[in-house]
Amino acid sequence: MVEGDVQGVGFRSACFRRATELSLCGWVRNLNDGRVEVQAEGSSYKLNELRLWCERGTGTADVRMVRLSQLPVTGHDWFEIKY
């Protein structure tokens, strides 16, 4: 979960691009409460790279906090933006 001013600033699209560059699988979506939810699968190194990116966000985002949790692996082989 990414908290802060992260909607309406291109965060989802940029997160999609970064996750795709890292060859991660999963998805990113906006939540009604203003947060962005990211679910990603891949190597620990690449997941850490995405986490570090999420903590910075886009130049127009104001990320206040990234909350991590571990979920069961789904086995998907793509990354998408959910609407």
MMTF fields as JSON, N, C-alpha, C and O atoms, coordinates in Angstrom:
{
  "mmtfVersion": "1.0.0",
  "mmtfProducer": "UNKNOWN",
  "numBonds": 331,
  "numAtoms": 332,
  "numGroups": 83,
  "numChains": 1,
  "numModels": 1,
  "chainsPerModel": [1],
  "groupsPerChain": [83],
  "chainIdList": ["A"],
  "bondAtomList": [4, 2, 8, 6, 12, 10, 16, 14, 20, 18, 24, 22, 28, 26, 32, 30, 36, 34, 40, 38, 44, 42, 48, 46, 52, 50, 56, 54, 60, 58, 64, 62, 68, 66, 72, 70, 76, 74, 80, 78, 84, 82, 88, 86, 92, 90, 96, 94, 100, 98, 104, 102, 108, 106, 112, 110, 116, 114, 120, 118, 124, 122, 128, 126, 132, 130, 136, 134, 140, 138, 144, 142, 148, 146, 152, 150, 156, 154, 160, 158, 164, 162, 168, 166, 172, 170, 176, 174, 180, 178, 184, 182, 188, 186, 192, 190, 196, 194, 200, 198, 204, 202, 208, 206, 212, 210, 216, 214, 220, 218, 224, 222, 228, 226, 232, 230, 236, 234, 240, 238, 244, 242, 248, 246, 252, 250, 256, 254, 260, 258, 264, 262, 268, 266, 272, 270, 276, 274, 280, 278, 284, 282, 288, 286, 292, 290, 296, 294, 300, 298, 304, 302, 308, 306, 312, 310, 316, 314, 320, 318, 324, 322, 328, 326],
  "bondOrderList": [1, 1, 1, 1, 1, 1, 1, 1, 1, 1, 1, 1, 1, 1, 1, 1, 1, 1, 1, 1, 1, 1, 1, 1, 1, 1, 1, 1, 1, 1, 1, 1, 1, 1, 1, 1, 1, 1, 1, 1, 1, 1, 1, 1, 1, 1, 1, 1, 1, 1, 1, 1, 1, 1, 1, 1, 1, 1, 1, 1, 1, 1, 1, 1, 1, 1, 1, 1, 1, 1, 1, 1, 1, 1, 1, 1, 1, 1, 1, 1, 1, 1],
  "groupList": [{"groupName": "MET", "atomNameList": ["N", "CA", "C", "O"], "elementList": ["N", "C", "C", "O"], "formalChargeList": [0, 0, 0, 0], "bondAtomList": [1, 0, 2, 1, 3, 2], "bondOrderList": [1, 1, 2], "singleLetterCode": "M", "chemCompType": "L-PEPTIDE LINKING"}, {"groupName": "VAL", "atomNameList": ["N", "CA", "C", "O"], "elementList": ["N", "C", "C", "O"], "formalChargeList": [0, 0, 0, 0], "bondAtomList": [1, 0, 2, 1, 3, 2], "bondOrderList": [1, 1, 2], "singleLetterCode": "V", "chemCompType": "L-PEPTIDE LINKING"}, {"groupName": "GLU", "atomNameList": ["N", "CA", "C", "O"], "elementList": ["N", "C", "C", "O"], "formalChargeList": [0, 0, 0, 0], "bondAtomList": [1, 0, 2, 1, 3, 2], "bondOrderList": [1, 1, 2], "singleLetterCode": "E", "chemCompType": "L-PEPTIDE LINKING"}, {"groupName": "GLY", "atomNameList": ["N", "CA", "C", "O"], "elementList": ["N", "C", "C", "O"], "formalChargeList": [0, 0, 0, 0], "bondAtomList": [1, 0, 2, 1, 3, 2], "bondOrderList": [1, 1, 2], "singleLetterCode": "G", "chemCompType": "PEPTIDE LINKING"}, {"groupName": "ASP", "atomNameList": ["N", "CA", "C", "O"], "elementList": ["N", "C", "C", "O"], "formalChargeList": [0, 0, 0, 0], "bondAtomList": [1, 0, 2, 1, 3, 2], "bondOrderList": [1, 1, 2], "singleLetterCode": "D", "chemCompType": "L-PEPTIDE LINKING"}, {"groupName": "GLN", "atomNameList": ["N", "CA", "C", "O"], "elementList": ["N", "C", "C", "O"], "formalChargeList": [0, 0, 0, 0], "bondAtomList": [1, 0, 2, 1, 3, 2], "bondOrderList": [1, 1, 2], "singleLetterCode": "Q", "chemCompType": "L-PEPTIDE LINKING"}, {"groupName": "PHE", "atomNameList": ["N", "CA", "C", "O"], "elementList": ["N", "C", "C", "O"], "formalChargeList": [0, 0, 0, 0], "bondAtomList": [1, 0, 2, 1, 3, 2], "bondOrderList": [1, 1, 2], "singleLetterCode": "F", "chemCompType": "L-PEPTIDE LINKING"}, {"groupName": "ARG", "atomNameList": ["N", "CA", "C", "O"], "elementList": ["N", "C", "C", "O"], "formalChargeList": [0, 0, 0, 0], "bondAtomList": [1, 0, 2, 1, 3, 2], "bondOrderList": [1, 1, 2], "singleLetterCode": "R", "chemCompType": "L-PEPTIDE LINKING"}, {"groupName": "SER", "atomNameList": ["N", "CA", "C", "O"], "elementList": ["N", "C", "C", "O"], "formalChargeList": [0, 0, 0, 0], "bondAtomList": [1, 0, 2, 1, 3, 2], "bondOrderList": [1, 1, 2], "singleLetterCode": "S", "chemCompType": "L-PEPTIDE LINKING"}, {"groupName": "ALA", "atomNameList": ["N", "CA", "C", "O"], "elementList": ["N", "C", "C", "O"], "formalChargeList": [0, 0, 0, 0], "bondAtomList": [1, 0, 2, 1, 3, 2], "bondOrderList": [1, 1, 2], "singleLetterCode": "A", "chemCompType": "L-PEPTIDE LINKING"}, {"groupName": "CYS", "atomNameList": ["N", "CA", "C", "O"], "elementList": ["N", "C", "C", "O"], "formalChargeList": [0, 0, 0, 0], "bondAtomList": [1, 0, 2, 1, 3, 2], "bondOrderList": [1, 1, 2], "singleLetterCode": "C", "chemCompType": "L-PEPTIDE LINKING"}, {"groupName": "THR", "atomNameList": ["N", "CA", "C", "O"], "elementList": ["N", "C", "C", "O"], "formalChargeList": [0, 0, 0, 0], "bondAtomList": [1, 0, 2, 1, 3, 2], "bondOrderList": [1, 1, 2], "singleLetterCode": "T", "chemCompType": "L-PEPTIDE LINKING"}, {"groupName": "LEU", "atomNameList": ["N", "CA", "C", "O"], "elementList": ["N", "C", "C", "O"], "formalChargeList": [0, 0, 0, 0], "bondAtomList": [1, 0, 2, 1, 3, 2], "bondOrderList": [1, 1, 2], "singleLetterCode": "L", "chemCompType": "L-PEPTIDE LINKING"}, {"groupName": "TRP", "atomNameList": ["N", "CA", "C", "O"], "elementList": ["N", "C", "C", "O"], "formalChargeList": [0, 0, 0, 0], "bondAtomList": [1, 0, 2, 1, 3, 2], "bondOrderList": [1, 1, 2], "singleLetterCode": "W", "chemCompType": "L-PEPTIDE LINKING"}, {"groupName": "ASN", "atomNameList": ["N", "CA", "C", "O"], "elementList": ["N", "C", "C", "O"], "formalChargeList": [0, 0, 0, 0], "bondAtomList": [1, 0, 2, 1, 3, 2], "bondOrderList": [1, 1, 2], "singleLetterCode": "N", "chemCompType": "L-PEPTIDE LINKING"}, {"groupName": "TYR", "atomNameList": ["N", "CA", "C", "O"], "elementList": ["N", "C", "C", "O"], "formalChargeList": [0, 0, 0, 0], "bondAtomList": [1, 0, 2, 1, 3, 2], "bondOrderList": [1, 1, 2], "singleLetterCode": "Y", "chemCompType": "L-PEPTIDE LINKING"}, {"groupName": "LYS", "atomNameList": ["N", "CA", "C", "O"], "elementList": ["N", "C", "C", "O"], "formalChargeList": [0, 0, 0, 0], "bondAtomList": [1, 0, 2, 1, 3, 2], "bondOrderList": [1, 1, 2], "singleLetterCode": "K", "chemCompType": "L-PEPTIDE LINKING"}, {"groupName": "PRO", "atomNameList": ["N", "CA", "C", "O"], "elementList": ["N", "C", "C", "O"], "formalChargeList": [0, 0, 0, 0], "bondAtomList": [1, 0, 2, 1, 3, 2], "bondOrderList": [1, 1, 2], "singleLetterCode": "P", "chemCompType": "L-PEPTIDE LINKING"}, {"groupName": "HIS", "atomNameList": ["N", "CA", "C", "O"], "elementList": ["N", "C", "C", "O"], "formalChargeList": [0, 0, 0, 0], "bondAtomList": [1, 0, 2, 1, 3, 2], "bondOrderList": [1, 1, 2], "singleLetterCode": "H", "chemCompType": "L-PEPTIDE LINKING"}, {"groupName": "ILE", "atomNameList": ["N", "CA", "C", "O"], "elementList": ["N", "C", "C", "O"], "formalChargeList": [0, 0, 0, 0], "bondAtomList": [1, 0, 2, 1, 3, 2], "bondOrderList": [1, 1, 2], "singleLetterCode": "I", "chemCompType": "L-PEPTIDE LINKING"}],
  "groupTypeList": [0, 1, 2, 3, 4, 1, 5, 3, 1, 3, 6, 7, 8, 9, 10, 6, 7, 7, 9, 11, 2, 12, 8, 12, 10, 3, 13, 1, 7, 14, 12, 14, 4, 3, 7, 1, 2, 1, 5, 9, 2, 3, 8, 8, 15, 16, 12, 14, 2, 12, 7, 12, 13, 10, 2, 7, 3, 11, 3, 11, 9, 4, 1, 7, 0, 1, 7, 12, 8, 5, 12, 17, 1, 11, 3, 18, 4, 13, 6, 2, 19, 16, 15],
  "groupIdList": [1, 2, 3, 4, 5, 6, 7, 8, 9, 10, 11, 12, 13, 14, 15, 16, 17, 18, 19, 20, 21, 22, 23, 24, 25, 26, 27, 28, 29, 30, 31, 32, 33, 34, 35, 36, 37, 38, 39, 40, 41, 42, 43, 44, 45, 46, 47, 48, 49, 50, 51, 52, 53, 54, 55, 56, 57, 58, 59, 60, 61, 62, 63, 64, 65, 66, 67, 68, 69, 70, 71, 72, 73, 74, 75, 76, 77, 78, 79, 80, 81, 82, 83],
  "secStructList": [7, 3, 3, 3, 3, 7, 1, 1, 1, 1, 2, 2, 2, 2, 2, 2, 2, 2, 2, 2, 2, 6, 6, 7, 3, 3, 3, 3, 3, 3, 7, 6, 6, 1, 7, 3, 3, 3, 3, 3, 3, 1, 7, 2, 2, 2, 2, 2, 2, 2, 2, 2, 2, 2, 2, 2, 7, 7, 6, 6, 7, 3, 3, 3, 3, 3, 7, 7, 7, 7, 7, 7, 7, 7, 7, 7, 7, 7, 3, 3, 3, 3, 7],
  "xCoordList": [0.841, 0.0, 0.889, 1.811, 0.597, 1.351, 0.414, -0.653, 0.821, -0.005, 0.619, 1.84, -0.231, 0.206, -0.607, -1.701, -0.079, -0.717, -0.191, 0.751, -0.818, -0.311, -1.341, -1.09, -2.477, -3.461, -3.56, -3.453, -3.766, -3.871, -2.526, -2.465, -1.443, -0.091, 0.716, 1.932, 0.043, 0.721, 1.436, 2.274, 1.117, 1.813, 1.587, 2.539, 0.321, 0.033, 0.779, 1.383, 0.738, 1.414, 2.917, 3.542, 3.491, 4.931, 5.307, 6.351, 4.477, 4.724, 4.648, 5.467, 3.668, 3.553, 4.835, 5.369, 5.313, 6.544, 7.733, 8.506, 7.874, 9.011, 8.911, 9.909, 7.741, 7.563, 7.838, 8.423, 7.42, 7.663, 9.159, 9.684, 9.847, 11.306, 12.015, 13.03, 11.473, 12.063, 11.585, 11.979, 10.744, 10.181, 9.391, 9.428, 8.673, 7.834, 6.442, 6.046, 5.716, 4.336, 3.44, 3.874, 2.183, 1.234, 0.386, 0.027, 0.058, -0.821, -0.681, -0.101, -1.243, -1.306, -2.693, -3.238, -3.268, -4.589, -4.78, -4.166, -5.642, -6.049, -7.126, -7.943, -7.128, -8.186, -9.039, -8.579, -10.267, -11.194, -10.736, -11.157, -9.878, -9.437, -8.203, -7.652, -7.76, -6.629, -5.295, -4.309, -5.241, -4.001, -3.883, -4.854, -2.685, -2.441, -1.985, -1.11, -2.589, -2.24, -1.41, -1.773, -0.297, 0.595, 0.779, 1.12, 0.554, 0.857, 1.838, 1.542, 3.006, 4.052, 4.709, 4.826, 5.134, 5.836, 7.113, 7.154, 8.153, 9.437, 10.525, 10.249, 11.758, 12.887, 12.917, 12.414, 13.512, 13.615, 14.314, 13.904, 15.368, 16.117, 15.225, 15.208, 14.483, 13.635, 12.459, 12.051, 11.916, 10.839, 11.34, 10.628, 12.549, 13.131, 13.342, 13.113, 13.773, 13.936, 12.6, 12.556, 11.513, 10.196, 9.769, 9.195, 10.041, 9.707, 10.43, 9.826, 11.723, 12.483, 11.906, 11.823, 11.505, 10.888, 9.583, 9.328, 8.755, 7.475, 7.668, 6.846, 8.73, 8.993, 9.31, 9.051, 9.866, 10.153, 8.97, 8.581, 8.397, 7.275, 7.685, 8.858, 6.713, 6.957, 7.357, 7.217, 7.845, 8.241, 7.088, 7.302, 5.871, 4.703, 3.968, 3.047, 4.351, 3.72, 4.367, 5.527, 3.613, 4.128, 3.863, 2.822, 4.812, 4.657, 4.989, 6.076, 4.047, 4.272, 4.662, 5.413, 4.143, 4.438, 4.165, 3.23, 4.985, 4.759, 4.623, 5.544, 3.477, 3.221, 3.371, 2.71, 4.231, 4.5, 3.731, 3.499, 3.347, 2.775, 3.132, 3.4, 3.133, 3.454, 2.17, 1.424, 1.934, 0.733, 1.122, 2.27, 0.189, 0.491, 0.808, 0.248, 1.696, 2.074, 0.923, 0.316, 0.621, -0.471, 0.03, -0.702, 1.29, 1.838, 1.534, 1.83, 0.945, 0.692, 2.002, 3.047, 1.952, 3.187, 3.082, 3.674, 2.328, 2.198, 2.022, 1.76, 2.168, 1.892, 0.873, 0.993, -0.134, -1.201, -1.658, -1.401, -2.332, -3.006, -4.46, -5.132, -4.944, -6.349, -7.136, -6.664, -8.326, -9.216, -10.434, -11.296],
  "yCoordList": [-1.168, 0.0, 1.236, 1.36, 2.134, 3.375, 4.499, 4.688, 5.239, 6.313, 7.663, 7.792, 8.666, 10.032, 10.602, 10.12, 11.62, 12.183, 11.412, 11.84, 10.265, 9.346, 9.038, 8.198, 9.698, 9.518, 10.801, 11.907, 10.627, 11.776, 12.383, 13.504, 11.64, 12.15, 11.186, 11.332, 10.2, 9.242, 8.124, 7.437, 7.932, 6.931, 5.522, 4.755, 5.171, 3.815, 3.502, 2.438, 4.422, 4.197, 4.053, 3.178, 4.908, 4.85, 3.582, 2.99, 3.158, 1.923, 0.733, -0.183, 0.748, -0.306, -0.398, -1.486, 0.745, 0.757, 0.205, -0.598, 0.638, 0.181, -1.317, -2.031, -1.794, -3.224, -4.043, -5.123, -3.536, -4.231, -4.255, -5.276, -3.14, -3.099, -4.13, -4.701, -4.361, -5.311, -6.743, -7.66, -6.934, -8.255, -8.86, -10.07, -8.003, -8.471, -8.798, -8.328, -9.586, -9.93, -9.352, -9.149, -9.086, -8.583, -7.471, -7.47, -6.505, -5.411, -4.203, -4.275, -3.086, -1.842, -1.245, -1.315, -0.655, -0.035, 1.071, 1.06, 2.025, 3.066, 2.509, 1.689, 2.949, 2.615, 3.849, 4.975, 3.64, 4.757, 5.712, 6.868, 5.247, 6.092, 6.933, 7.59, 6.917, 7.745, 7.02, 7.574, 5.794, 5.02, 4.297, 4.184, 3.813, 2.956, 1.609, 1.534, 0.551, -0.802, -1.44, -1.395, -2.031, -2.715, -4.141, -4.36, -5.1, -6.489, -6.971, -6.935, -7.424, -7.813, -9.113, -9.404, -9.887, -11.143, -11.143, -10.638, -11.713, -11.814, -12.078, -12.423, -11.918, -12.157, -11.094, -9.984, -11.454, -10.52, -9.227, -8.137, -9.356, -8.179, -7.237, -6.03, -7.799, -6.968, -6.384, -5.251, -7.139, -6.607, -5.452, -4.466, -5.566, -4.478, -3.245, -2.123, -3.442, -2.319, -1.605, -0.375, -2.367, -1.754, -1.028, 0.058, -1.612, -0.94, 0.393, 1.401, 0.403, 1.654, 2.675, 3.861, 2.217, 3.138, 3.684, 4.885, 2.822, 3.26, 4.294, 5.199, 4.172, 5.137, 6.518, 7.523, 6.584, 7.871, 8.312, 9.479, 7.378, 7.682, 8.534, 8.602, 9.169, 10.067, 11.438, 11.697, 12.292, 13.633, 14.457, 15.378, 14.131, 14.894, 14.224, 14.815, 13.015, 12.317, 12.75, 13.159, 12.656, 12.916, 11.658, 11.535, 10.732, 9.469, 9.699, 10.169, 9.366, 9.511, 8.189, 8.171, 7.073, 5.785, 4.65, 4.712, 3.626, 2.382, 1.29, 1.049, 0.636, -0.461, -1.781, -2.016, -2.627, -3.915, -5.03, -4.993, -6.011, -7.235, -8.368, -8.143, -9.565, -10.713, -11.491, -11.83, -11.763, -12.466, -13.763, -13.917, -14.693, -15.925, -15.619, -14.691, -16.395, -16.238, -16.695, -17.736, -15.918, -16.282, -17.023, -17.808, -16.771, -17.447, -16.768, -17.322, -15.571, -14.844, -14.521, -14.438, -14.342, -14.029, -12.698, -12.526, -11.753, -10.432, -9.398, -9.741, -8.141, -7.024, -6.138, -5.869, -5.674, -4.879, -3.756, -3.763, -2.809, -1.752, -2.165, -2.405, -2.248, -2.584, -1.295, -0.331, -1.307, -0.131, -0.472, 0.383],
  "zCoordList": [0.0, 0.0, 0.0, 0.807, -0.909, -1.005, -0.58, -1.165, 0.439, 0.983, 0.691, 0.609, 0.536, 0.268, -0.876, -1.168, -1.52, -2.707, -3.911, -4.578, -4.178, -5.192, -6.281, -7.145, -6.249, -7.313, -8.131, -7.601, -9.431, -10.318, -10.689, -11.193, -10.438, -10.717, -11.584, -11.709, -12.183, -13.058, -12.317, -12.899, -11.041, -10.239, -10.774, -10.917, -11.073, -11.559, -12.85, -12.98, -13.795, -15.084, -14.899, -15.499, -14.074, -13.843, -13.084, -13.357, -12.138, -11.402, -12.354, -12.275, -13.249, -14.259, -15.093, -15.311, -15.55, -16.357, -15.576, -16.098, -14.325, -13.52, -13.239, -13.344, -12.89, -12.621, -13.876, -13.798, -15.028, -16.296, -16.599, -17.043, -16.363, -16.562, -15.687, -16.085, -14.5, -13.562, -13.806, -13.086, -14.81, -15.147, -13.991, -13.766, -13.259, -12.168, -12.689, -13.755, -11.953, -12.277, -11.193, -10.059, -11.549, -10.566, -11.113, -12.291, -10.247, -10.663, -9.735, -8.651, -10.216, -9.45, -9.66, -10.761, -8.605, -8.735, -7.706, -6.639, -8.044, -7.109, -6.191, -6.61, -4.946, -4.002, -3.755, -3.941, -3.341, -3.118, -2.026, -2.002, -1.119, -0.01, -0.337, 0.546, -1.614, -2.03, -2.067, -2.554, -1.562, -1.603, -2.943, -3.691, -3.228, -4.387, -3.848, -2.985, -4.368, -3.96, -5.062, -6.237, -4.669, -5.61, -5.112, -3.95, -5.987, -5.672, -6.719, -7.913, -6.283, -7.234, -6.793, -5.603, -7.793, -7.561, -8.373, -9.495, -7.796, -8.47, -7.46, -6.311, -7.887, -6.982, -5.885, -6.06, -4.765, -3.636, -4.041, -3.64, -4.835, -5.28, -6.09, -5.851, -7.051, -7.904, -7.132, -7.39, -6.197, -5.361, -4.509, -4.317, -4.002, -3.231, -4.1, -3.649, -5.334, -6.263, -6.491, -6.526, -6.645, -6.828, -5.562, -5.637, -4.4, -3.143, -3.03, -2.661, -3.348, -3.303, -4.273, -3.952, -5.465, -6.423, -5.851, -5.94, -5.266, -4.7, -3.595, -3.446, -2.829, -1.761, -2.321, -1.659, -3.533, -4.182, -5.029, -5.001, -5.782, -6.658, -7.843, -8.208, -8.423, -9.55, -9.001, -7.806, -9.858, -9.432, -8.882, -8.094, -9.291, -8.844, -7.691, -7.126, -7.335, -6.206, -4.898, -4.871, -3.83, -2.487, -1.659, -1.014, -1.687, -0.967, 0.495, 0.831, 1.356, 2.796, 3.45, 4.424, 2.906, 3.538, 2.556, 1.757, 2.63, 1.899, 2.949, 3.73, 2.962, 3.911, 3.172, 2.161, 3.674, 3.042, 3.733, 4.941, 2.948, 3.486, 2.535, 1.354, 3.052, 2.221, 1.955, 2.874, 0.672, 0.244, -0.45, -0.866, -0.581, -1.323, -2.786, -3.371, -3.36, -4.764, -5.649, -5.396, -6.687, -7.6, -8.828, -9.431, -9.199, -10.368, -11.689, -12.748, -11.648, -12.894, -13.592, -12.947, -14.888, -15.626, -16.36, -17.426, -15.792, -16.398, -15.291, -14.138, -15.657, -14.748, -15.424, -16.619, -14.692, -15.296, -14.374, -13.17, -14.969, -14.221, -14.1, -15.102, -12.86, -12.624, -12.444, -11.841, -12.975, -12.858, -12.064, -11.859]
}
